[in-house]
Amino acid sequence: MTHSEYISACQRTELKDMPARLLNQSTGEVGTLQQCVWHEAPEAMLVKVDDEITTWWPENVRDISEEI
């Protein structure tokens, strides 16, 4: 995920109440973005997978919101 994709997903989730659907390309898991950490220098994303909250890193993630 590029920095601009990260910002877009974070803004949709946090400002428009339209949580981004994300694919973790390392694990194949699909989750819903809950919160971003550090908008200026992306470090991590809190993602809900099933009923659990986990941390994913932007370099391992693809936004699939438009694909579903």
C-alpha positions in Angstrom: 0.0 0.0 0.0 1.4 3.4 -1.0 1.4 6.4 1.4 -1.5 8.0 -0.6 -3.5 4.8 -0.5 -2.9 4.6 3.3 -4.1 8.2 3.8 -7.2 7.5 1.6 -8.2 4.4 3.5 -7.6 6.2 6.9 -9.7 9.2 5.9 -12.6 7.0 4.6 -12.5 5.0 7.8 -12.0 7.8 10.4 -13.7 10.8 8.8 -16.5 9.3 6.6 -17.4 6.2 8.6 -16.7 4.0 5.6 -14.2 1.4 6.9 -11.8 0.2 4.3 -11.7 -3.6 3.6 -8.1 -4.7 3.5 -6.3 -7.8 2.3 -3.2 -8.9 4.2 -1.0 -10.2 1.3 1.2 -12.1 3.6 -1.5 -14.1 5.4 -4.4 -13.9 2.9 -6.7 -12.6 5.7 -9.3 -10.0 5.0 -10.2 -7.5 7.6 -11.8 -4.1 8.2 -9.7 -1.1 9.1 -10.5 0.2 12.6 -7.8 2.9 13.2 -4.6 4.2 11.6 -1.4 5.0 13.5 0.6 8.0 12.4 -0.9 9.6 9.3 2.3 11.4 8.3 4.6 8.3 8.6 2.5 5.2 8.2 3.5 2.7 10.8 0.6 0.4 11.5 -3.1 -0.2 11.1 -5.5 -1.7 13.6 -7.6 -4.1 11.7 -10.6 -6.2 12.8 -10.4 -9.8 11.5 -13.5 -11.7 12.5 -13.9 -10.7 16.2 -10.2 -9.9 16.9 -8.3 -6.7 16.5 -4.7 -7.1 15.2 -2.0 -4.9 13.8 -1.0 -4.9 10.1 1.7 -2.9 8.4 0.9 -1.0 5.2 3.6 -2.6 3.1 1.7 -6.0 3.5 -1.7 -4.6 2.8 -3.9 -4.0 -0.2 -7.2 -2.0 -0.1 -9.9 -4.2 -1.6 -12.9 -2.0 -0.8 -13.7 -1.4 -4.4 -13.3 -5.1 -5.3 -16.1 -6.3 -3.0 
